[in-house]
């Protein structure tokens, strides 16, 4: 039997798909790639926007049309957040949410044996436990992703994720470390700690993220640890100073921003101001001293009530911080969130125009940030080979590079001297 997966959304979804692939493979299935024939098609959905839901439905409809005898599965955040709507999507033979992922295999086998359509979406419960879905190998990645937490306790006005993911649930420390030892033995040198709300790790178990990072750094064979998205208000001075003392931690911080305008942040129901965000950035820089550090972020433009002045203030803030990379999103009006009914909704054309302008501003900031590193040295994890000797990869600061490294292979870490940014990557040379 052949099974094909389609994943939308965040790194947590990618991690969970990797675990499901491993589960199916261990039970005799072959993993088919996009465009190949298969007996089972599974979409691991994202529901951050309505567009994500549409993409999931469109993909499954096409697969059902092209493979009428195949079993189709809709799982992930979309069914979990909108169970009644998802249950009515009849092109899916199995509809299930984010809970009890291991049951997907059992239900697929039932369907292959002729069982009628299955809808199995269990609502999140207070006190539920983290579901273990370990991954021993990532087939298409040279860095490993470890899911350490699920759920979010916050209630941002634009976000449906608490409905989709439930309350904060932390993975047991010993389970994380055991998986990390396995990944190191498999040859991985860099690991990314991923989560729905990463700095919330340990809130429900009495530990915290910095203790986890310190213990992960003690695992032999792991040379680099990278963190997923962080909320600036959850980074205390002690937290920051302890992270800065972990040599294996990549000094690249993805600090969630969403807007550089405090008035907009208030409407979004974020719990920090732009000034407080800037103070956290300065605290991190001070903790690292003369050592280089970089910042990446996400930013929404066109949120309800955002004036032209608010937008300009947000753009100016990007330059003030000097972000290495900004992911810009026009606000997507999401049913099921408070912001859906907010007054002063911005017209779609205006949101797209602001998105174009903010992307241009962010790219200019990126060019300036990368120019400051020209001529410096850093270590690069070699990833995608472009030829027998040419590789792409990322430095510890998450600078994308292309480098000629004869005699090397993907997964190795090499030291390079950084050159100029060509609009896509920095040209680098082996030291």
C-alpha positions as CSV (number, residue, x, y, z in Angstrom):
1,X,0.0,0.0,0.0
2,X,1.1,3.5,-0.8
3,X,0.3,6.6,1.2
4,X,0.8,10.3,0.2
5,X,0.9,13.2,2.6
6,X,0.2,16.9,2.0
7,X,1.2,19.2,4.8
8,X,0.1,22.8,5.3
9,X,1.1,25.3,8.0
10,X,3.8,25.4,10.6
11,X,6.8,23.3,11.6
12,X,4.7,21.5,14.2
13,X,2.5,20.2,11.4
14,X,5.6,19.2,9.5
15,X,6.9,17.3,12.6
16,X,3.6,15.6,13.1
17,X,3.5,14.5,9.4
18,X,7.0,13.1,9.8
19,X,5.8,11.1,12.7
20,X,2.8,9.8,10.8
21,X,4.9,8.8,7.8
22,X,7.2,6.9,10.2
23,X,4.1,5.2,11.7
24,X,2.7,4.2,8.3
25,X,6.1,3.0,7.0
26,X,6.6,0.8,10.1
27,X,3.3,-0.8,9.3
28,X,4.1,-1.8,5.7
29,X,3.2,1.3,3.8
30,X,5.4,3.0,1.2
31,X,5.4,6.8,1.2
32,X,4.4,8.2,-2.2
33,X,5.4,11.7,-3.4
34,X,3.1,14.4,-4.7
35,X,1.9,13.5,-8.2
36,X,2.4,9.8,-7.7
37,X,-0.4,7.2,-7.5
38,X,-1.4,6.1,-4.0
39,X,-3.9,4.1,-2.1
40,X,-4.3,6.6,0.7
41,X,-4.1,10.4,0.6
42,X,-3.8,12.4,3.9
43,X,-3.8,16.2,4.2
44,X,-2.5,17.6,7.5
45,X,-4.4,20.9,7.5
46,X,-3.7,24.4,8.7
47,X,-6.6,26.6,9.6
48,X,-4.9,29.9,10.4
49,X,-6.7,31.4,7.4
50,X,-9.8,30.5,5.4
51,X,-7.5,30.1,2.4
52,X,-5.7,27.2,4.3
53,X,-9.0,25.4,4.6
54,X,-9.8,25.9,0.9
55,X,-6.4,24.5,-0.1
56,X,-6.9,21.3,2.0
57,X,-10.4,20.7,0.5
58,X,-9.1,21.5,-3.0
59,X,-6.2,19.0,-2.7
60,X,-8.4,16.2,-1.4
61,X,-11.1,16.8,-4.1
62,X,-8.5,16.5,-6.8
63,X,-7.0,13.3,-5.3
64,X,-10.4,11.8,-5.0
65,X,-11.2,12.7,-8.6
66,X,-7.9,11.3,-9.9
67,X,-7.9,8.2,-7.6
68,X,-11.6,7.3,-7.0
69,X,-10.8,4.1,-5.2
70,X,-8.3,5.7,-2.8
71,X,-8.9,6.4,0.9
72,X,-8.8,10.2,1.6
73,X,-8.1,11.7,5.1
74,X,-8.6,15.2,6.4
75,X,-6.8,15.7,9.7
76,X,-5.2,18.5,11.7
77,X,-6.2,22.0,12.8
78,X,-9.1,22.6,10.4
79,X,-11.3,19.7,11.6
80,X,-10.4,20.4,15.2
81,X,-11.3,24.1,15.0
82,X,-14.4,23.7,12.8
83,X,-15.6,20.1,13.4
84,X,-19.1,20.5,12.0
85,X,-18.0,22.2,8.8
86,X,-15.2,19.6,8.3
87,X,-17.6,16.7,8.9
88,X,-19.7,17.9,6.0
89,X,-16.7,17.6,3.6
90,X,-17.8,14.3,2.0
91,X,-14.7,13.9,-0.2
92,X,-12.9,12.9,2.9
93,X,-13.4,9.3,4.0
94,X,-11.8,9.9,7.4
95,X,-12.1,13.2,9.2
96,X,-10.2,13.6,12.5
97,X,-8.6,16.4,14.5
98,X,-5.4,16.9,16.4
99,X,-6.0,14.3,19.1
100,X,-5.1,10.6,19.0
101,X,-3.1,10.8,15.8
102,X,-2.0,7.2,16.1
103,X,-5.6,6.1,15.5
104,X,-5.4,7.4,12.0
105,X,-3.5,4.3,10.9
106,X,-6.1,2.0,12.5
107,X,-9.0,3.9,10.9
108,X,-7.3,3.9,7.5
109,X,-6.9,0.2,7.7
110,X,-10.6,-0.1,8.5
111,X,-11.5,2.0,5.5
112,X,-9.3,-0.1,3.2
113,X,-11.1,-3.2,4.5
114,X,-14.5,-1.7,3.4
115,X,-15.6,0.2,6.5
116,X,-18.0,3.1,5.9
117,X,-16.9,6.7,6.3
118,X,-15.5,7.7,9.7
119,X,-15.7,11.1,11.5
120,X,-13.7,11.0,14.7
121,X,-13.0,14.5,16.1
122,X,-12.5,14.5,19.9
123,X,-12.8,17.9,21.5
124,X,-9.8,19.2,23.6
125,X,-10.2,18.7,27.3
126,X,-8.7,20.5,30.3
127,X,-6.0,18.4,31.8
128,X,-5.3,16.4,28.6
129,X,-1.8,15.1,28.2
130,X,0.8,15.7,25.4
131,X,0.5,13.0,22.7
132,X,3.8,11.3,22.0
133,X,4.7,11.2,18.3
134,X,8.4,10.6,18.2
135,X,10.4,10.9,14.9
136,X,13.6,9.0,14.3
137,X,14.4,10.4,10.9
138,X,13.4,13.3,8.6
139,X,13.7,12.1,5.1
140,X,14.1,15.4,3.4
141,X,15.8,17.5,6.1
142,X,19.4,17.8,7.3
143,X,18.2,19.4,10.6
144,X,15.8,17.6,13.0
145,X,12.6,19.1,14.4
146,X,11.5,18.0,17.8
147,X,8.0,18.9,19.0
148,X,8.2,19.8,22.7
149,X,4.8,21.4,23.4
150,X,1.3,21.7,22.1
151,X,-1.5,24.2,22.7
152,X,-1.8,27.8,23.6
153,X,-3.4,29.6,26.5
154,X,-3.5,33.0,24.9
155,X,-6.5,34.7,23.2
156,X,-5.1,37.0,20.5
157,X,-8.0,38.6,18.7
158,X,-7.0,37.3,15.2
159,X,-6.0,33.8,16.1
160,X,-8.1,30.5,15.9
161,X,-5.2,28.3,17.1
162,X,-6.3,27.9,20.7
163,X,-9.5,26.3,19.3
164,X,-7.5,24.1,17.1
165,X,-4.7,23.1,19.5
166,X,-6.3,23.3,23.0
167,X,-4.5,24.3,26.2
168,X,-0.7,24.2,26.8
169,X,0.6,20.6,27.1
170,X,4.3,20.0,27.6
171,X,6.2,16.9,26.5
172,X,8.1,15.1,29.2
173,X,11.8,16.1,29.4
174,X,13.0,12.6,29.4
175,X,11.1,11.8,26.3
176,X,12.6,14.8,24.5
177,X,16.1,13.9,25.5
178,X,15.7,10.3,24.5
179,X,14.6,11.3,21.0
180,X,17.4,13.8,20.8
181,X,19.9,11.0,21.6
182,X,18.3,8.9,18.8
183,X,18.6,11.8,16.3
184,X,22.2,12.4,17.2
185,X,23.0,8.7,16.7
186,X,21.3,9.0,13.3
187,X,23.8,11.7,12.3
188,X,21.8,14.9,12.9
189,X,23.9,17.8,14.1
190,X,21.2,20.5,14.4
191,X,17.9,20.3,16.2
192,X,15.0,22.8,16.2
193,X,12.7,22.9,19.2
194,X,9.3,23.4,17.8
195,X,5.9,24.1,19.5
196,X,2.7,25.9,19.3
197,X,3.7,28.2,22.2
198,X,7.4,27.4,22.8
199,X,8.0,29.7,25.7
200,X,5.0,28.2,27.5
201,X,6.9,24.9,27.7
202,X,6.8,23.7,31.3
203,X,4.0,25.9,32.5
204,X,1.9,22.8,33.2
205,X,4.7,20.6,34.5
206,X,6.8,22.9,36.8
207,X,9.8,23.3,34.5
208,X,10.7,25.8,31.8
209,X,12.2,26.2,28.3
210,X,15.6,27.4,29.4
211,X,16.1,24.3,31.6
212,X,15.2,22.1,28.7
213,X,17.7,24.0,26.4
214,X,20.5,23.5,28.9
215,X,19.9,19.8,29.1
216,X,19.6,19.4,25.3
217,X,23.0,21.1,25.0
218,X,24.5,18.2,27.0
219,X,23.5,15.6,24.5
220,X,26.7,14.3,22.7
221,X,26.7,14.8,18.9
222,X,24.2,17.6,18.8
223,X,26.2,20.7,17.9
224,X,23.5,23.3,17.3
225,X,20.1,24.0,18.9
226,X,17.6,26.4,17.3
227,X,14.5,27.7,18.9
228,X,11.1,28.2,17.2
229,X,8.9,31.3,17.7
230,X,9.1,33.1,21.1
231,X,6.8,35.7,22.7
232,X,8.9,38.7,23.9
233,X,6.9,39.2,27.1
234,X,7.8,35.7,28.3
235,X,11.5,36.3,28.1
236,X,12.7,37.4,31.5
237,X,16.2,38.9,32.1
238,X,17.2,35.6,33.8
239,X,15.8,33.6,31.0
240,X,17.8,35.6,28.5
241,X,21.1,35.5,30.4
242,X,20.9,31.7,30.8
243,X,20.1,31.2,27.1
244,X,23.1,33.4,26.1
245,X,25.3,31.2,28.2
246,X,24.4,28.1,26.1
247,X,27.1,27.9,23.5
248,X,25.3,25.4,21.3
249,X,22.2,27.6,21.1
250,X,22.1,29.4,17.7
251,X,22.0,33.1,18.5
252,X,19.0,33.7,16.2
253,X,15.7,34.7,17.9
254,X,12.4,34.5,16.2
255,X,10.5,37.0,18.3
256,X,6.8,37.2,17.5
257,X,5.9,40.9,16.7
258,X,2.7,41.0,14.6
259,X,2.8,44.9,14.6
260,X,5.3,47.6,15.4
261,X,2.5,49.9,16.5
262,X,1.4,49.7,20.1
263,X,-2.2,50.9,19.3
264,X,-2.5,48.0,16.8
265,X,-1.0,45.5,19.3
266,X,-3.7,46.6,21.8
267,X,-6.4,45.9,19.3
268,X,-4.8,42.5,18.5
269,X,-4.9,41.7,22.3
270,X,-1.2,41.2,22.4
271,X,0.3,41.6,25.9
272,X,3.3,43.9,25.1
273,X,3.9,47.3,23.6
274,X,6.3,48.1,20.8
275,X,8.6,49.8,23.4
276,X,8.6,46.6,25.5
277,X,9.5,44.5,22.5
278,X,12.4,46.8,21.7
279,X,13.6,46.5,25.3
280,X,13.7,42.7,25.1
281,X,15.7,42.9,21.9
282,X,18.2,45.2,23.6
283,X,18.4,42.9,26.6
284,X,19.2,40.0,24.3
285,X,21.9,42.0,22.5
286,X,23.4,43.1,25.9
287,X,23.5,39.5,27.1
288,X,25.5,38.4,24.0
289,X,27.8,41.4,24.3
290,X,30.3,41.5,21.4
291,X,29.0,38.2,20.0
292,X,26.7,38.6,17.0
293,X,22.9,37.9,17.3
294,X,20.1,38.1,14.8
295,X,16.3,38.6,14.9
296,X,13.5,37.3,12.7
297,X,9.8,37.9,13.1
298,X,6.3,37.9,11.7
299,X,4.2,41.0,11.0
300,X,0.6,41.5,10.1
301,X,-0.5,44.6,8.1
302,X,-4.1,45.8,7.5
303,X,-5.5,44.7,10.8
304,X,-9.0,46.2,11.5
305,X,-8.6,49.8,12.6
306,X,-5.0,50.1,11.4
307,X,-4.7,53.7,10.2
308,X,-2.1,54.9,7.6
309,X,-0.1,56.4,10.4
310,X,-0.2,53.1,12.4
311,X,1.0,51.2,9.3
312,X,3.9,53.7,8.8
313,X,4.8,53.3,12.5
314,X,5.0,49.6,12.1
315,X,7.2,49.8,9.0
316,X,9.5,52.2,10.9
317,X,9.8,49.8,13.8
318,X,11.1,47.1,11.4
319,X,14.0,49.3,10.6
320,X,14.6,50.3,14.2
321,X,15.1,46.7,15.2
322,X,17.1,45.7,12.1
323,X,15.5,42.3,11.5
324,X,17.3,39.7,9.5
325,X,14.0,38.4,8.1
326,X,10.4,39.5,8.4
327,X,7.5,37.3,7.2
328,X,4.8,39.8,6.2
329,X,1.1,38.8,6.1
330,X,-1.9,40.8,5.1
331,X,-4.5,40.4,7.7
332,X,-6.8,37.5,6.9
333,X,-10.3,37.8,8.3
334,X,-10.9,34.5,10.1
335,X,-14.3,33.3,11.2
336,X,-14.3,32.0,14.8
337,X,-12.1,34.9,16.0
338,X,-13.1,38.1,17.8
339,X,-11.4,40.3,15.1
340,X,-13.7,38.9,12.5
341,X,-16.4,41.2,13.8
342,X,-14.2,44.2,14.6
343,X,-15.3,47.5,13.0
344,X,-13.1,49.4,10.5
345,X,-12.1,46.4,8.5
346,X,-9.5,47.3,5.8
347,X,-10.4,46.8,2.2
348,X,-8.6,43.8,0.6
349,X,-6.9,46.0,-2.0
350,X,-5.5,48.2,0.7
351,X,-4.2,45.3,2.7
352,X,-2.4,43.9,-0.4
353,X,-0.9,47.3,-1.1
354,X,0.3,47.6,2.5
355,X,1.7,44.1,2.3
356,X,3.7,45.0,-0.8
357,X,5.1,48.2,0.8
358,X,6.0,46.4,4.1
359,X,7.7,43.6,2.2
360,X,9.8,46.2,0.3
361,X,10.7,47.9,3.6
362,X,11.5,44.5,5.2
363,X,13.8,43.6,2.3
364,X,15.7,46.8,2.6
365,X,16.2,46.2,6.3
366,X,17.3,42.6,5.4
367,X,19.9,43.9,2.9
368,X,21.3,46.3,5.6
369,X,21.4,43.6,8.2
370,X,23.3,41.2,5.9
371,X,25.7,43.8,4.7
372,X,26.8,44.2,8.3
373,X,28.0,40.6,8.3
374,X,30.0,40.8,5.1
375,X,33.6,39.7,5.7
376,X,32.8,37.9,9.0
377,X,33.1,34.2,9.6
378,X,30.5,31.7,10.8
379,X,29.6,28.0,10.6
380,X,27.2,26.6,8.0
381,X,25.1,23.5,8.1
382,X,25.3,22.2,4.5
383,X,21.9,21.3,3.2
384,X,20.7,21.1,-0.4
385,X,23.4,20.2,-2.9
386,X,23.1,22.3,-6.1
387,X,25.9,20.4,-7.8
388,X,28.7,18.0,-6.9
389,X,30.4,20.7,-4.8
390,X,27.9,23.6,-4.4
391,X,25.6,23.6,-1.4
392,X,23.0,25.9,0.2
393,X,22.8,26.1,3.9
394,X,22.3,28.4,7.0
395,X,24.7,29.9,9.4
396,X,24.1,29.9,13.2
397,X,22.6,33.3,12.7
398,X,20.2,31.9,10.1
399,X,21.9,33.7,7.2
400,X,21.2,31.7,4.0
401,X,24.3,31.0,2.1
402,X,25.6,29.2,-1.0
403,X,29.1,27.8,-0.8
404,X,31.4,25.6,-2.8
405,X,32.5,22.8,-0.5
406,X,34.4,20.1,-2.5
407,X,34.6,16.8,-0.6
408,X,31.8,17.6,1.7
409,X,28.2,16.3,1.9
410,X,24.8,17.4,3.2
411,X,24.6,17.4,7.0
412,X,28.1,18.5,7.6
413,X,29.0,21.8,9.4
414,X,31.8,23.9,7.8
415,X,33.3,27.2,8.6
416,X,32.9,29.9,6.0
417,X,33.6,33.6,5.3
418,X,30.5,35.5,4.3
419,X,30.4,37.6,1.1
420,X,27.7,39.7,-0.5
421,X,24.0,39.1,-0.5
422,X,22.6,38.5,-4.0
423,X,19.0,39.0,-3.2
424,X,18.4,35.4,-2.3
425,X,21.5,34.1,-0.5
426,X,24.9,35.3,0.7
427,X,27.9,34.1,-1.3
428,X,30.3,32.4,1.0
429,X,33.7,30.7,0.8
430,X,35.3,28.0,2.9
431,X,37.7,29.2,5.5
